Each structure stands twice: as C-alpha cells, then as structure tokens.
C-alpha cells in the first residue's frame, strides 16, 4: 500500500469513527534510517528508564526485532527476509 492509499484508508476510518461518535488514536512513524547506528538494546533501556510507557517500548522492540524486507526487481517481488543489524 502506498502513501496515498494509506492516507485514504486512514481518512475513511476516521470519517466512519466520527460518524459513529467514536474516537481513534493514530501514531505515524517514519523509521527510514531511524536510529540505524544506535544500539537498539541501549535505546530500549533508555526508553524504559525515561518512564516511556511499557506498551510503547514493547511496540518499538517488536518493530526492531520483526522488520522484514522484500526486493522488487525486474517486475518481480522476491521472498521477504528478516532484517538484522550488521
């Protein structure tokens, strides 16, 4: 899903929620090269020490541990593979 499609899907979700008098919470993360040279374990420890809510620490840890990538070349998608820090 591209950025435009994601934005339209988000807008539709918000519109539906508002029409039902509900609410939504949205978090937007741009992880492109985010903290790519930082020790992830140290970063997570600092987040915990700084009283960052546990659920948020858990989400960040999950993202770092479960990131994957797919290579698209010559009109074909390769098999996804897990990313790991070099």
N, CA, C and O atoms as a DFTB+ gen file, in Angstrom:
344 C
 N C O
     1  1       0.856      -1.167       0.000
     2  2       0.000       0.000       0.000
     3  2       0.902       1.230       0.000
     4  3       1.802       1.349       0.831
     5  1       0.657       2.124      -0.920
     6  2       1.432       3.354      -0.993
     7  2       0.913       4.399      -0.027
     8  3      -0.084       4.189       0.664
     9  1       1.595       5.515       0.011
    10  2       1.241       6.595       0.936
    11  2      -0.165       7.132       0.662
    12  3      -0.940       7.345       1.594
    13  1      -0.492       7.349      -0.604
    14  2      -1.816       7.886      -0.953
    15  2      -2.932       6.945      -0.526
    16  3      -3.943       7.377       0.028
    17  1      -2.742       5.652      -0.789
    18  2      -3.759       4.673      -0.411
    19  2      -3.905       4.587       1.102
    20  3      -5.017       4.491       1.622
    21  1      -2.774       4.622       1.808
    22  2      -2.809       4.563       3.273
    23  2      -3.528       5.782       3.839
    24  3      -4.306       5.663       4.785
    25  1      -3.270       6.945       3.266
    26  2      -3.920       8.168       3.726
    27  2      -5.425       8.116       3.489
    28  3      -6.202       8.523       4.353
    29  1      -5.839       7.622       2.331
    30  2      -7.271       7.491       2.046
    31  2      -7.937       6.489       2.985
    32  3      -9.052       6.721       3.452
    33  1      -7.261       5.385       3.261
    34  2      -7.805       4.386       4.189
    35  2      -7.934       4.979       5.588
    36  3      -8.932       4.754       6.273
    37  1      -6.921       5.738       6.010
    38  2      -6.966       6.381       7.328
    39  2      -8.123       7.375       7.379
    40  3      -8.880       7.394       8.351
    41  1      -8.266       8.193       6.350
    42  2      -9.335       9.184       6.300
    43  2     -10.701       8.507       6.404
    44  3     -11.569       8.969       7.145
    45  1     -10.890       7.419       5.667
    46  2     -12.168       6.695       5.704
    47  2     -12.437       6.138       7.099
    48  3     -13.575       6.159       7.568
    49  1     -11.396       5.640       7.761
    50  2     -11.547       5.102       9.116
    51  2     -11.951       6.203      10.091
    52  3     -12.845       6.011      10.915
    53  1     -11.292       7.356       9.995
    54  2     -11.622       8.486      10.876
    55  2     -13.039       8.961      10.606
    56  3     -13.799       9.205      11.543
    57  1     -13.402       9.095       9.344
    58  2     -14.742       9.553       8.981
    59  2     -15.814       8.612       9.537
    60  3     -16.816       9.072      10.084
    61  1     -15.610       7.313       9.402
    62  2     -16.554       6.325       9.926
    63  2     -16.642       6.417      11.441
    64  3     -17.733       6.383      12.011
    65  1     -15.495       6.532      12.086
    66  2     -15.461       6.613      13.541
    67  2     -16.194       7.850      14.046
    68  3     -16.955       7.776      15.011
    69  1     -15.964       8.984      13.392
    70  2     -16.628      10.221      13.806
    71  2     -18.131      10.144      13.591
    72  3     -18.900      10.666      14.398
    73  1     -18.558       9.499      12.512
    74  2     -19.993       9.387      12.253
    75  2     -20.674       8.506      13.296
    76  3     -21.876       8.627      13.529
    77  1     -19.906       7.626      13.918
    78  2     -20.444       6.758      14.975
    79  2     -20.139       7.314      16.361
    80  3     -20.353       6.640      17.369
    81  1     -19.645       8.533      16.405
    82  2     -19.265       9.215      17.648
    83  2     -18.184       8.463      18.419
    84  3     -18.134       8.508      19.648
    85  1     -17.337       7.786      17.691
    86  2     -16.214       7.072      18.290
    87  2     -14.966       7.927      18.242
    88  3     -15.018       9.106      17.893
    89  1     -13.861       7.330      18.590
    90  2     -12.595       8.047      18.507
    91  2     -11.507       7.085      18.048
    92  3     -11.653       5.866      18.141
    93  1     -10.438       7.643      17.562
    94  2      -9.286       6.868      17.103
    95  2      -8.019       7.546      17.589
    96  3      -7.972       8.763      17.770
    97  1      -7.014       6.748      17.792
    98  2      -5.681       7.253      18.103
    99  2      -4.775       6.777      16.981
   100  3      -4.798       5.602      16.613
   101  1      -3.985       7.680      16.442
   102  2      -3.086       7.312      15.343
   103  2      -1.659       7.705      15.699
   104  3      -1.411       8.768      16.268
   105  1      -0.743       6.836      15.357
   106  2       0.677       7.108      15.542
   107  2       1.336       6.926      14.182
   108  3       1.166       5.893      13.534
   109  1       2.076       7.921      13.758
   110  2       2.772       7.856      12.482
   111  2       4.266       7.804      12.747
   112  3       4.822       8.699      13.383
   113  1       4.906       6.769      12.267
   114  2       6.344       6.602      12.455
   115  2       7.037       6.542      11.107
   116  3       6.617       5.808      10.213
   117  1       8.089       7.311      10.970
   118  2       8.928       7.221       9.780
   119  2      10.227       6.585      10.237
   120  3      11.089       7.259      10.800
   121  1      10.368       5.297       9.998
   122  2      11.527       4.564      10.502
   123  2      12.644       4.443       9.475
   124  3      13.600       3.698       9.688
   125  1      12.538       5.156       8.381
   126  2      13.584       5.097       7.360
   127  2      14.880       5.632       7.965
   128  3      15.015       6.829       8.218
   129  1      15.816       4.737       8.187
   130  2      17.122       5.053       8.779
   131  2      17.006       5.611      10.197
   132  3      17.933       6.255      10.689
   133  1      15.876       5.367      10.850
   134  2      15.708       5.863      12.217
   135  2      16.578       5.060      13.174
   136  3      16.412       3.847      13.306
   137  1      17.477       5.720      13.819
   138  2      18.357       5.101      14.814
   139  2      19.146       3.937      14.230
   140  3      19.428       2.968      14.934
   141  1      19.508       4.020      12.941
   142  2      20.193       2.898      12.303
   143  2      21.606       2.673      12.823
   144  3      22.159       1.591      12.628
   145  1      22.204       3.661      13.479
   146  2      23.554       3.476      14.027
   147  2      23.542       3.388      15.546
   148  3      24.600       3.354      16.175
   149  1      22.363       3.352      16.134
   150  2      22.230       3.302      17.591
   151  2      22.061       1.853      18.037
   152  3      21.384       1.067      17.374
   153  1      22.675       1.507      19.156
   154  2      22.491       0.185      19.751
   155  2      21.035       0.080      20.208
   156  3      20.605       0.812      21.100
   157  1      20.286      -0.827      19.598
   158  2      18.856      -0.926      19.896
   159  2      18.591      -1.317      21.343
   160  3      17.645      -0.820      21.954
   161  1      19.411      -2.197      21.895
   162  2      19.244      -2.584      23.293
   163  2      19.419      -1.395      24.224
   164  3      18.650      -1.217      25.169
   165  1      20.435      -0.584      23.953
   166  2      20.679       0.613      24.772
   167  2      19.536       1.608      24.618
   168  3      19.108       2.224      25.595
   169  1      19.043       1.766      23.395
   170  2      17.928       2.679      23.157
   171  2      16.695       2.240      23.941
   172  3      16.035       3.064      24.573
   173  1      16.386       0.958      23.901
   174  2      15.222       0.449      24.634
   175  2      15.397       0.614      26.135
   176  3      14.441       0.941      26.838
   177  1      16.608       0.390      26.631
   178  2      16.879       0.578      28.064
   179  2      16.660       2.028      28.466
   180  3      16.068       2.304      29.509
   181  1      17.139       2.961      27.637
   182  2      16.948       4.386      27.934
   183  2      15.471       4.773      27.899
   184  3      15.016       5.580      28.709
   185  1      14.736       4.201      26.970
   186  2      13.300       4.486      26.917
   187  2      12.614       4.016      28.193
   188  3      11.769       4.721      28.744
   189  1      12.976       2.828      28.661
   190  2      12.383       2.298      29.891
   191  2      12.767       3.154      31.095
   192  3      11.928       3.433      31.952
   193  1      14.031       3.570      31.162
   194  2      14.493       4.409      32.276
   195  2      13.840       5.786      32.260
   196  3      13.675       6.406      33.310
   197  1      13.471       6.262      31.087
   198  2      12.862       7.593      30.985
   199  2      11.347       7.549      31.192
   200  3      10.638       8.514      30.908
   201  1      10.873       6.421      31.687
   202  2       9.456       6.244      32.010
   203  2       8.546       6.252      30.772
   204  3       7.378       6.632      30.856
   205  1       9.081       5.835      29.641
   206  2       8.252       5.668      28.450
   207  2       7.268       4.538      28.747
   208  3       7.674       3.493      29.255
   209  1       5.997       4.725      28.442
   210  2       5.011       3.680      28.752
   211  2       5.428       2.315      28.191
   212  3       5.897       2.208      27.058
   213  1       5.245       1.281      29.010
   214  2       5.653      -0.073      28.640
   215  2       5.077      -0.528      27.301
   216  3       5.807      -1.107      26.496
   217  1       3.775      -0.283      27.034
   218  2       3.240      -0.734      25.741
   219  2       3.987      -0.117      24.549
   220  3       4.184      -0.786      23.534
   221  1       4.401       1.146      24.662
   222  2       5.137       1.786      23.575
   223  2       6.521       1.165      23.421
   224  3       6.973       0.934      22.300
   225  1       7.201       0.892      24.540
   226  2       8.508       0.215      24.491
   227  2       8.369      -1.149      23.821
   228  3       9.216      -1.551      23.023
   229  1       7.300      -1.848      24.155
   230  2       7.059      -3.178      23.591
   231  2       6.852      -3.104      22.074
   232  3       7.350      -3.954      21.334
   233  1       6.124      -2.098      21.620
   234  2       5.884      -1.921      20.186
   235  2       7.182      -1.613      19.457
   236  3       7.455      -2.192      18.406
   237  1       7.987      -0.707      20.007
   238  2       9.262      -0.344      19.379
   239  2      10.175      -1.557      19.305
   240  3      10.819      -1.793      18.283
   241  1      10.233      -2.327      20.385
   242  2      11.064      -3.533      20.398
   243  2      10.579      -4.523      19.336
   244  3      11.391      -5.121      18.630
   245  1       9.279      -4.695      19.223
   246  2       8.712      -5.611      18.232
   247  2       9.090      -5.176      16.815
   248  3       9.474      -5.998      15.984
   249  1       8.974      -3.873      16.552
   250  2       9.307      -3.359      15.218
   251  2      10.758      -3.653      14.877
   252  3      11.056      -4.112      13.775
   253  1      11.667      -3.393      15.816
   254  2      13.085      -3.646      15.554
   255  2      13.386      -5.137      15.395
   256  3      14.229      -5.508      14.578
   257  1      12.719      -5.982      16.152
   258  2      13.010      -7.414      16.103
   259  2      12.322      -8.132      14.946
   260  3      12.741      -9.226      14.568
   261  1      11.284      -7.544      14.385
   262  2      10.496      -8.247      13.372
   263  2      10.427      -7.543      12.025
   264  3       9.540      -7.828      11.221
   265  1      11.346      -6.635      11.774
   266  2      11.356      -5.934      10.489
   267  2      11.768      -6.888       9.377
   268  3      12.651      -7.729       9.549
   269  1      11.114      -6.740       8.243
   270  2      11.473      -7.567       7.093
   271  2      11.521      -6.691       5.847
   272  3      11.096      -5.536       5.855
   273  1      12.046      -7.270       4.789
   274  2      12.243      -6.532       3.550
   275  2      11.962      -7.462       2.379
   276  3      12.157      -8.674       2.467
   277  1      11.506      -6.879       1.295
   278  2      11.321      -7.617       0.057
   279  2      11.971      -6.812      -1.061
   280  3      11.795      -5.596      -1.141
   281  1      12.709      -7.477      -1.907
   282  2      13.357      -6.806      -3.031
   283  2      12.463      -6.926      -4.259
   284  3      12.016      -8.017      -4.614
   285  1      12.210      -5.788      -4.902
   286  2      11.417      -5.748      -6.126
   287  2      12.363      -5.414      -7.270
   288  3      12.923      -4.319      -7.310
   289  1      12.544      -6.341      -8.196
   290  2      13.452      -6.124      -9.323
   291  2      12.894      -6.784     -10.577
   292  3      12.310      -7.865     -10.516
   293  1      13.078      -6.132     -11.696
   294  2      12.620      -6.660     -12.988
   295  2      11.143      -7.052     -12.973
   296  3      10.749      -8.048     -13.581
   297  1      10.336      -6.260     -12.274
   298  2       8.903      -6.509     -12.238
   299  2       8.466      -7.651     -11.347
   300  3       7.293      -8.024     -11.363
   301  1       9.375      -8.215     -10.570
   302  2       9.023      -9.328      -9.687
   303  2       9.444      -9.033      -8.253
   304  3      10.439      -8.357      -7.992
   305  1       8.641      -9.572      -7.334
   306  2       8.932      -9.427      -5.903
   307  2       9.651     -10.677      -5.414
   308  3       9.224     -11.799      -5.687
   309  1      10.734     -10.473      -4.698
   310  2      11.438     -11.606      -4.114
   311  2      10.780     -12.050      -2.821
   312  3       9.806     -11.446      -2.371
   313  1      11.304     -13.085      -2.237
   314  2      10.794     -13.578      -0.957
   315  2      11.191     -12.605       0.154
   316  3      12.305     -12.082       0.143
   317  1      10.292     -12.355       1.116
   318  2      10.656     -11.481       2.233
   319  2      11.750     -12.117       3.089
   320  3      11.828     -13.339       3.218
   321  1      12.581     -11.271       3.663
   322  2      13.610     -11.754       4.581
   323  2      13.701     -10.800       5.761
   324  3      13.433      -9.605       5.637
   325  1      14.085     -11.351       6.907
   326  2      14.199     -10.548       8.126
   327  2      15.414      -9.646       8.037
   328  3      16.464     -10.042       7.531
   329  1      15.260      -8.435       8.533
   330  2      16.386      -7.509       8.602
   331  2      17.129      -7.751       9.903
   332  3      16.529      -8.075      10.927
   333  1      18.424      -7.593       9.849
   334  2      19.209      -7.704      11.076
   335  2      20.291      -6.653      11.026
   336  3      20.735      -6.234       9.957
   337  1      20.697      -6.247      12.185
   338  2      21.718      -5.216      12.281
   339  2      23.081      -5.830      12.012
   340  3      23.405      -6.886      12.554
   341  1      23.887      -5.173      11.174
   342  2      25.225      -5.687      10.833
   343  2      26.199      -5.491      11.979
   344  3      27.367      -5.863      11.867
